[in-house]
Every structure is written in structure tokens, then in C-alpha cells.
Amino acid sequence: RAATALAEVVVAVTDRKDADADTVRTWAPGSFTLAALALPGVMASPALAQSMPDSAFVAVKVQAYNDWQPGLDRIKVVAPSIYVLAPFAGNWSIESTLVHDSISGASPRWHTNISGASRMEDKRTAVDVKATRYFDRWSVGLRGSNSTENDYRSNAVALEVRLSSPDNNTTWVAGVGVTRDTINPVNELVVNQKKDVTDVMLGVTQTWTKNDLVQANLSYVRGRGYFNDPYKLADIRPRSRDQTIALLRWNHFIEGDNGTLAGSTVRSSYRFYSDTFGVRAHTGQVEWVKPVNDRFSVIPSARYYTQSAANFYFDPVYDPEIGEPFPVGNPRYFSPDTRLSAYGAITLGAKVEWRIDQRWTADVKYERYEQRSAWRLGGNGSPGITKFSAQFVQLGISRRF
């Protein structure tokens, strides 16, 4: 699960383009402007936020991820995916995503003085389907999803309602989801362990000015069940984990005809995360959408992440004869998982979008991720952890029908 979890984090930051090419082309400031202003999960124009899509859309992407530590190539992931959106029956739409991950590599070198690592291979198939019913100023969507790995099964359902103001400048959204996971590690440490998660989300998107789009979301996640990592000798965690997440986004279009910034869009976001494990995290991200001409756009990006350690995380000191130790004393909960440690991380990347014509679009994206304990904001990170690096490449092509 360590490899899959990290790969999903990287894949999750990729964006899906919801803009209608014909609508974008007719907007005065430029063909890429409205697409750049669009926020994830919101149609390109606020006026279309609850409108029925007028065309079908298919996107195919191939994503490749690998990470490493000094002297150790770790995980490699290849994940082809397909996304389909289609209107039907006059006021309905259906959308679906299918992803298949192939994962291979070594288990992580958690601390600097570990000399070896075991090998692992796994495959994951994930599919989700969402049906949406549109009304005059609001819509309701129902989503179901399934993810299957060799040692992990996950099923989820979610309900989402969106409502637009009479002037179509504001969109409110409310959602609730339920996930049921079943864990069967190959080492048979546990059998058919369950984890149940319920999450609720409230959000608002506001057209602040003709050049500014802002969004605020607040989520609460309640988890109960098995949270241990069964592949670690010393890992016992609470059977409950509550999470609070606040997200702010601001997209700003810069008017003008001259200068480097003129005609481009700056997309920024801040995310705060807190859970009952004791982890507190902050994420800041900025993207610059720069149209080169009517067909090409370049999007450099930067992201900074920092978190505190979980209350029960401990920094183990490895003995050459005894090996992996248990924590000092007799604590109720403990884990040496460095995903629960205190650290900071920086991601730099760039994406190039090519609109071939009014129907076809292609893109390529690259990101480089670096993680260090010393990069934690507001205090020292957890000691003795080897630096961690990763890179992500994405190739995609899409078509409207």
C-alpha cells in the first residue's frame, strides 16, 4: 500500500480540463483564458456550472511515476486511464473513469542506515461512474467507484448537489460519500480487516470580477476501522481517524496585450489539513497559464508541502544485529512510517497543452518531487530519514464529439 498511496497522491494533483472548446473560443480575452480560469470540478463558464454538457468528451492519458532514495531505485508505476463524459436523455449526463496501475519496485528505505529492501509487485484497477441530472439552476449527481488490488479492495458511493445563484455568479456545492475498504495483506498478518470512511463537503465558487474566480471548500472525513500498515513489524495505530480539510483557490486573469504576464492566468491555492493522529499540514501551490499562441499554452507550476509528525510516530534507531526496533517504553500506539513523520516537500513542474483543432487537444506534463526533513516549516523535521525523490510524466489526448 505504501507505493500505491504515494502514487495516488501524485496522480491526484493532475488536472482534468472541463472547458468546452467552442465556448472558450468565443470568449473575448482569448481562447485559453476561460479554460485557465476554470476551477477543478466547475465547468468553464460560471454561467454553465449547472448546464447540461452539449457534447461528448473522451480523454486518454498515460501516467508514469517513479521514486528513489540514495543508492536505491524504489517504486515504478505505469497508469493508463480513460475518461468519458456524455449527455443523454435531454437533461442527464454520465461520466466514467477507468485506471489500471502496474506497480513494481522496492519497499522504502525509511532511515539512512538501512542497507536492504524487499521487492514487490502489484496491479490496481479502479473505475468510477457518475450520473448527473440537471435542472434550471441546480444539479444532482450520484457516483459509484471500485478499486481492486491484490491485497486491498475499496468500494464507494457519493452524492453531490450543486446550486447556482439567479445571476449565475455563485455556485454552492454539498456532497457526502461513504467508502468501505477490505484489507487482506499477502503476509496474512490480518484477514478481511475493514475500514469505513464517511466524508462530507461544503463549498462555494464565486465569480469575483470578470477576471477573478475564487473557491472555498470545507471537508470533514470520519474513518473507523483498520489503519495499521500490515507490512511493518512495529505499527499499531488508532482504529479511528477524523480529518478536517480546508481549501482555498483563486484564479486571476491578467489583462493587456504587452508584457510577459499580459494575457496569462495565475492559478493559486492553499490547503490546510488536520487529523486526530496529530498530523497538521499546509500546502501552497501556484500555476502560471501562459498562452504562446491560439493553439499552444505553457503551464509551469510550483507546490510546497509541510507537515508535523503524528502523535505516535517514533524515530527508530536500527541495530545491525537486532534490526528494526520497537519504540521505547510501552506505548499504546506507535509507527515508524515516514509518511507520518515531520517533513517538507517541494514539487516543480510544467505542462504544455496543444489544441490541435476545435475538437482535439493534446498535452504533456512533467513534475519533480523532492522531500526532506529539514524542509519542514516552523520547526525541525524528523531526524534520520533519507531524502526522497520522485518524478511524474503524463501524456494525454482528448476529443470532443
C-alpha positions in Angstrom: 0.0 0.0 0.0 2.9 2.4 0.5 3.6 2.5 -3.2 0.0 2.8 -4.2 -0.7 5.6 -1.7 2.2 7.7 -2.8 1.4 7.1 -6.5 -2.2 8.2 -5.9 -1.1 11.4 -4.3 1.0 12.3 -7.3 -1.8 11.3 -9.8 -4.3 13.2 -7.7 -2.7 16.5 -8.4 -3.2 16.2 -12.2 -5.9 18.4 -13.5 -8.8 17.5 -15.8 -9.8 20.1 -18.4 -13.6 20.6 -18.3 -13.7 23.6 -20.7 -15.8 23.4 -23.9 -13.5 24.4 -26.8 -16.2 26.2 -28.7 -17.3 28.2 -25.7 -13.7 29.1 -24.9 -13.0 30.3 -28.4 -15.9 32.8 -28.3 -14.8 34.5 -25.1 -13.2 37.9 -25.7 -10.0 37.8 -23.7 -8.6 34.8 -25.6 -9.0 31.2 -26.4 -7.2 29.8 -23.4 -8.4 32.3 -20.8 -11.7 30.8 -19.7 -10.2 27.3 -19.6 -7.4 28.7 -17.4 -9.8 30.4 -15.1 -11.9 27.3 -14.7 -11.6 25.6 -11.3 -11.5 21.8 -10.9 -15.0 20.4 -10.8 -16.5 23.5 -12.3 -17.5 23.9 -15.9 -15.5 26.5 -17.9 -18.1 29.3 -17.5 -19.8 30.0 -14.2 -23.0 30.5 -16.3 -22.7 26.9 -17.4 -22.0 25.5 -14.0 -25.3 23.6 -13.8 -26.0 23.3 -17.5 -26.2 20.1 -19.5 -23.0 19.4 -21.5 -23.8 19.8 -25.2 -21.2 17.4 -26.5 -19.4 14.2 -25.5 -15.8 14.2 -24.4 -13.2 11.5 -24.3 -9.7 11.8 -22.7 -6.9 9.2 -22.8 -3.9 9.6 -20.6 -0.8 7.6 -19.8 0.9 8.4 -16.5 4.3 7.2 -15.4 5.7 7.6 -11.9 8.9 6.5 -10.2 10.7 7.4 -7.0 14.1 6.8 -5.5 16.4 7.3 -2.5 20.2 7.5 -2.5 21.5 4.2 -3.8 18.0 2.7 -4.2 15.6 2.8 -7.1 12.2 2.3 -5.5 8.8 2.3 -7.0 7.7 2.5 -10.6 4.1 3.0 -11.6 2.6 3.0 -15.1 -1.1 4.0 -15.2 -3.1 4.3 -18.4 -6.5 5.8 -18.0 -9.6 6.8 -20.0 -12.2 9.4 -19.1 -15.6 9.6 -20.9 -18.4 12.3 -20.5 -21.6 12.0 -22.5 -25.0 13.7 -22.3 -28.2 11.7 -22.8 -32.0 11.8 -22.4 -32.1 15.6 -22.7 -31.1 16.5 -19.1 -28.8 13.8 -18.0 -25.1 13.2 -18.3 -22.9 10.2 -17.5 -19.2 10.2 -16.9 -16.7 7.5 -16.1 -13.0 7.0 -15.4 -11.1 3.7 -15.8 -7.5 3.5 -14.4 -5.1 0.5 -14.4 -1.9 0.8 -12.4 1.1 -1.5 -12.7 3.4 -1.1 -9.7 6.8 -2.6 -9.1 9.9 -1.9 -7.1 11.4 -2.0 -3.6 10.0 -1.2 -0.2 11.2 2.1 1.1 14.5 2.8 2.8 12.9 4.6 5.7 16.1 5.7 7.5 19.6 6.3 6.4 21.2 3.2 7.9 19.0 0.6 6.3 21.0 -1.3 3.7 18.4 -3.5 2.0 14.9 -3.6 0.8 12.4 -6.2 -0.3 10.8 -6.3 -3.7 7.1 -6.0 -4.5 4.8 -6.1 -7.5 1.1 -5.2 -7.7 -1.6 -4.1 -10.0 -4.7 -2.0 -9.4 -7.8 -1.5 -11.4 -10.1 1.4 -10.4 -13.3 2.5 -12.1 -15.9 5.1 -11.2 -19.2 6.1 -12.8 -21.2 9.3 -12.1 -24.7 10.1 -13.4 -25.9 13.7 -13.1 -29.4 15.1 -13.5 -29.7 18.8 -14.5 -32.4 21.3 -13.6 -32.9 25.0 -14.2 -30.3 26.2 -11.7 -29.2 23.1 -9.9 -28.0 19.6 -10.5 -27.6 16.4 -8.5 -25.0 13.7 -9.2 -24.6 10.1 -7.9 -21.2 8.4 -8.1 -20.1 4.9 -7.5 -16.5 3.6 -7.6 -14.4 0.4 -7.1 -10.7 -0.1 -6.7 -9.1 -3.5 -6.6 -5.6 -4.6 -5.7 -4.0 -7.8 -4.7 -4.4 -7.0 -1.0 -6.9 -4.2 -0.9 -10.5 -3.7 -2.1 -12.3 -0.4 -1.9 -16.0 0.5 -2.8 -17.5 3.9 -2.5 -20.7 5.8 -3.3 -21.2 9.6 -3.2 -24.0 12.1 -3.7 -23.3 15.7 -4.8 -25.7 18.7 -5.2 -24.9 22.0 -7.0 -26.9 25.2 -6.9 -26.3 28.4 -8.9 -27.5 31.9 -7.9 -30.0 33.7 -10.1 -27.2 35.7 -11.8 -25.1 32.6 -12.2 -22.1 34.2 -10.5 -22.1 31.9 -7.5 -22.3 28.2 -7.2 -22.8 26.3 -4.0 -22.0 22.6 -3.7 -22.7 20.0 -1.0 -21.5 16.4 -1.1 -21.5 13.2 1.0 -19.6 10.0 0.4 -19.2 6.6 2.0 -16.3 4.2 1.4 -15.8 0.6 2.6 -12.4 -0.9 2.4 -11.3 -4.6 2.9 -7.6 -5.3 3.7 -6.0 -8.7 3.1 -2.2 -8.4 3.2 -0.2 -11.1 1.4 1.7 -11.8 4.7 -1.7 -12.9 6.2 -1.0 -10.8 9.3 -4.7 -10.0 9.3 -7.6 -11.3 7.3 -10.6 -9.3 6.0 -9.9 -6.2 8.1 -12.4 -3.4 7.4 -12.1 0.4 7.2 -15.2 2.5 6.9 -15.0 6.2 5.9 -17.7 8.9 5.7 -16.9 12.3 4.3 -19.0 15.5 3.8 -18.0 18.6 1.9 -19.4 22.1 1.6 -18.1 24.6 -1.0 -18.8 27.8 -2.8 -17.4 29.2 -6.1 -17.7 32.9 -6.8 -17.1 35.0 -9.9 -15.5 37.8 -8.0 -14.8 40.0 -11.0 -14.7 39.3 -14.8 -11.0 38.3 -14.3 -11.2 36.6 -10.9 -12.7 33.3 -9.8 -12.5 32.2 -6.2 -13.5 29.0 -4.4 -13.6 27.8 -0.8 -14.3 24.2 0.3 -14.5 22.6 3.7 -14.4 18.9 4.2 -14.8 16.6 7.2 -13.8 12.9 7.0 -14.7 10.3 9.6 -12.8 7.0 9.5 -13.3 3.9 11.6 -11.5 0.5 11.4 -8.1 -0.8 10.4 -5.4 1.9 9.8 -2.3 -0.1 10.6 0.4 -0.9 7.9 0.4 -4.7 8.0 3.8 -4.8 6.3 5.6 -3.1 9.1 6.6 -5.0 12.2 6.1 -2.1 14.6 2.9 -0.4 13.5 -0.2 -0.1 15.7 -2.4 2.9 15.1 -5.8 4.0 16.5 -8.9 2.5 14.9 -10.3 5.9 14.3 -9.1 8.9 12.3 -11.0 12.1 11.8 -9.8 14.6 9.2 -10.6 18.3 8.6 -9.6 19.9 5.3 -10.0 23.5 4.2 -9.2 24.5 0.6 -9.0 28.0 -0.9 -8.4 28.7 -4.7 -8.0 32.0 -6.6 -7.6 32.2 -10.3 -6.7 35.6 -11.8 -6.6 36.6 -15.5 -4.1 39.4 -16.3 -5.4 41.7 -19.0 -3.3 43.5 -21.5 -1.5 42.9 -24.8 2.1 43.6 -23.9 4.5 42.3 -21.3 5.3 38.8 -20.1 2.3 38.4 -17.8 -0.3 40.1 -20.1 -2.9 37.7 -21.4 -2.0 34.9 -18.9 -3.7 33.4 -15.9 -2.3 32.8 -12.4 -3.9 29.9 -10.5 -3.2 29.7 -6.8 -4.4 27.5 -3.9 -3.9 26.9 -0.2 -4.9 23.7 1.6 -4.9 23.1 5.4 -5.2 19.6 6.8 -5.6 18.3 10.3 -6.4 14.9 11.8 -6.8 13.1 15.1 -3.5 11.3 14.5 -1.9 14.7 15.3 -0.8 15.5 11.7 -1.1 19.2 10.7 -0.2 20.0 7.1 -0.1 23.0 4.8 0.0 23.0 1.0 0.6 26.1 -1.2 0.5 25.9 -5.0 0.8 28.3 -7.9 0.4 27.7 -11.6 1.0 30.2 -14.4 -1.0 29.6 -17.6 0.8 31.4 -20.4 -0.7 31.1 -23.9 2.0 31.1 -26.6 -0.5 31.5 -29.4 -4.0 30.4 -30.2 -3.0 26.7 -30.1 -0.3 26.3 -27.5 -0.2 27.1 -23.8 2.6 26.5 -21.3 1.8 26.0 -17.6 4.8 26.0 -15.2 3.8 25.2 -11.5 5.3 25.1 -8.0 4.0 23.4 -4.9 5.2 23.4 -1.3 4.0 20.9 1.3 4.8 20.7 5.0 3.5 18.6 7.9 4.0 17.8 11.5 4.5 14.2 12.8 1.7 12.1 14.1 1.5 11.8 17.9 2.5 8.2 17.9 5.3 8.4 15.3 8.7 7.4 16.6 12.2 7.7 15.1 13.7 4.2 15.3 17.4 3.5 15.8 18.4 0.4 13.9 20.7 -2.2 15.4 22.9 -4.2 13.0 22.0 -7.5 14.8 18.5 -6.9 16.2 17.3 -4.9 13.2 14.1 -2.9 13.4 13.3 -1.9 17.0 10.1 -1.2 18.8 9.6 2.2 20.4 10.9 2.9 23.9 8.6 2.1 26.7 5.2 0.5 26.2 3.0 3.0 24.3 -0.5 2.1 23.2 0.1 3.2 19.6 3.3 3.5 17.6 4.5 3.7 14.0 7.9 4.3 12.2 6.1 5.1 8.9 7.8 8.2 7.5 4.6 9.3 5.8 3.6 10.1 9.4 6.9 11.9 10.2 7.6 15.7 10.1 8.9 16.9 6.8 8.6 19.3 3.9 8.4 18.8 0.2 8.7 20.8 -3.0 7.3 20.0 -6.4 8.2 21.8 -9.6 6.6 21.0 -12.9 5.4 22.2 -16.3 2.6 21.3 -18.7 2.2 22.0 -22.4 -1.2 22.0 -23.9 -1.7 21.9 -27.7 -5.2 22.5 -29.1 -4.9 20.7 -32.5 -8.3 22.0 -33.6 -11.7 22.7 -32.1 -12.2 19.0 -31.2 -8.7 17.6 -30.5 -6.4 18.6 -27.6 -3.0 17.0 -26.6 -0.9 17.6 -23.5 2.3 16.6 -21.9 3.2 17.2 -18.2 6.3 16.7 -16.1 6.8 17.1 -12.3 9.8 16.6 -10.0 9.2 16.0 -6.3 11.8 16.3 -3.5 11.2 15.6 0.2 13.4 16.5 3.1 13.0 16.5 6.9 14.8 19.8 7.1 12.3 21.5 4.8 9.5 21.3 7.4 8.1 24.8 8.0 8.1 26.1 11.6 10.4 23.5 13.3 12.8 20.7 12.8 11.7 17.7 10.8 12.0 14.1 12.0 15.7 13.0 12.2 17.5 10.2 10.4 15.3 10.0 7.3 16.9 9.5 3.9 15.9 12.2 1.3 13.2 11.1 -1.0 12.8 12.0 -4.7 10.2 11.3 -7.4 9.2 12.3 -10.9 5.9 12.1 -12.7 5.3 12.2 -16.5 1.9 12.4 -18.2 0.9 12.2 -21.9 -2.7 12.9 -22.8 -5.0 13.4 -25.8 -8.7 14.3 -25.8 -11.5 14.8 -28.3 -15.0 16.4 -28.2 -17.8 14.9 -30.3 
